[in-house]
Amino acid sequence: VEEAIFSQAGSLEQMQTMQQTERSLSREKVSLESEMKLDATRGVYSEAKASRITEIDDQMAFVQETLTQQVSSTSANESFNPEESEELTIQEKLNEIAEKEQDAEIISNHQNTEA
């Protein structure tokens, strides 16, 4: 169970990092597009800026695909697993038995000290 929690936390961090990357790329693209519009009013065309926008589009597509894969793999991992559920139930029962034995031992020790 702890491994699943750590795995989910790691997945969440990766997704957040990918989303930050996507936002950063998006801001850069908007900025370049604005610059290109300004350049166009001056009669200038920047091949480097156009090329960078194309690269950003490719990177954003990759980031989006990666995010989609992470979300789908996280959803698949969260699906109900009867074996895991059964293991938890068995562990819960063992914990209950251990608690009862501990309580019985405490009561027994308490009765011995009173006598």
VMD Tcl script that draws the C-alpha trace (Angstrom):
set ca {
  {0.00 0.00 0.00}
  {2.84 2.39 0.87}
  {4.54 1.60 -2.44}
  {1.34 2.54 -4.26}
  {1.18 5.84 -2.38}
  {4.81 6.65 -3.19}
  {4.25 5.64 -6.80}
  {1.19 7.90 -7.03}
  {3.13 10.78 -5.45}
  {5.92 10.30 -7.99}
  {3.42 10.21 -10.83}
  {1.78 13.38 -9.54}
  {5.14 15.17 -9.40}
  {5.93 14.07 -12.96}
  {2.55 15.26 -14.18}
  {2.98 18.62 -12.46}
  {6.43 19.02 -14.02}
  {5.06 18.17 -17.46}
  {2.21 20.66 -17.00}
  {4.69 23.37 -16.01}
  {6.74 22.57 -19.10}
  {3.64 22.78 -21.26}
  {2.68 26.17 -19.78}
  {6.21 27.47 -20.30}
  {6.20 26.34 -23.93}
  {2.78 27.87 -24.46}
  {3.95 31.24 -23.10}
  {7.03 31.15 -25.32}
  {4.90 30.35 -28.36}
  {2.46 33.20 -27.66}
  {5.39 35.56 -27.21}
  {7.02 34.48 -30.47}
  {3.73 34.79 -32.35}
  {3.28 38.32 -31.02}
  {6.83 39.20 -32.04}
  {6.24 37.77 -35.51}
  {3.09 39.90 -35.91}
  {5.06 42.98 -34.90}
  {7.85 42.01 -37.29}
  {5.28 41.57 -40.08}
  {4.05 45.14 -39.59}
  {7.67 46.22 -40.09}
  {7.98 44.08 -43.20}
  {10.33 41.55 -41.59}
  {9.96 37.77 -41.53}
  {12.01 35.71 -39.06}
  {12.68 32.16 -40.19}
  {14.25 31.39 -36.81}
  {11.09 32.40 -34.93}
  {8.87 30.41 -37.30}
  {11.15 27.41 -36.89}
  {11.07 27.75 -33.10}
  {7.26 27.86 -33.13}
  {7.24 24.61 -35.08}
  {9.63 23.06 -32.53}
  {7.43 24.26 -29.69}
  {4.35 22.72 -31.35}
  {6.20 19.39 -31.57}
  {7.35 19.62 -27.95}
  {3.84 20.50 -26.78}
  {2.42 17.53 -28.68}
  {4.98 15.28 -26.98}
  {4.18 16.72 -23.54}
  {0.45 16.30 -24.14}
  {0.93 12.70 -25.25}
  {3.08 11.97 -22.19}
  {0.50 13.51 -19.87}
  {-2.25 11.46 -21.48}
  {-0.22 8.27 -21.02}
  {0.51 9.10 -17.38}
  {-3.14 9.81 -16.65}
  {-4.28 6.59 -18.31}
  {-1.61 4.50 -16.55}
  {-2.52 6.13 -13.21}
  {-6.20 5.40 -13.82}
  {-5.38 1.81 -14.71}
  {-3.31 1.41 -11.54}
  {-6.16 2.77 -9.45}
  {-8.63 0.23 -10.74}
  {-10.01 -2.25 -8.24}
  {-7.71 -5.15 -7.51}
  {-9.55 -7.97 -5.67}
  {-6.31 -9.66 -4.60}
  {-5.03 -6.44 -3.02}
  {-8.39 -5.90 -1.37}
  {-8.31 -9.44 0.00}
  {-4.77 -8.90 1.30}
  {-5.92 -5.75 3.09}
  {-8.86 -7.61 4.63}
  {-6.58 -10.38 5.89}
  {-4.14 -7.80 7.29}
  {-7.00 -5.98 9.01}
  {-8.16 -9.24 10.61}
  {-4.63 -10.03 11.78}
  {-4.39 -6.54 13.27}
  {-7.71 -7.04 15.10}
  {-6.54 -10.37 16.51}
  {-3.25 -8.81 17.65}
  {-5.14 -5.95 19.33}
  {-7.46 -8.39 21.13}
  {-4.49 -10.44 22.33}
  {-2.79 -7.26 23.49}
  {-5.94 -6.15 25.33}
  {-6.27 -9.58 26.95}
  {-2.65 -9.43 28.08}
  {-3.14 -5.95 29.56}
  {-6.26 -7.12 31.45}
  {-4.44 -10.21 32.68}
  {-1.47 -8.14 33.89}
  {-3.84 -5.65 35.54}
  {-5.70 -8.48 37.37}
  {-2.39 -10.00 38.52}
  {-1.26 -6.69 40.01}
  {-4.58 -6.28 41.84}
  {-4.32 -9.73 43.40}
}
mol new
graphics top color blue
foreach p $ca { graphics top sphere $p radius 0.5 }
foreach p [lrange $ca 0 end-1] q [lrange $ca 1 end] { graphics top cylinder $p $q radius 0.2 }
display resetview
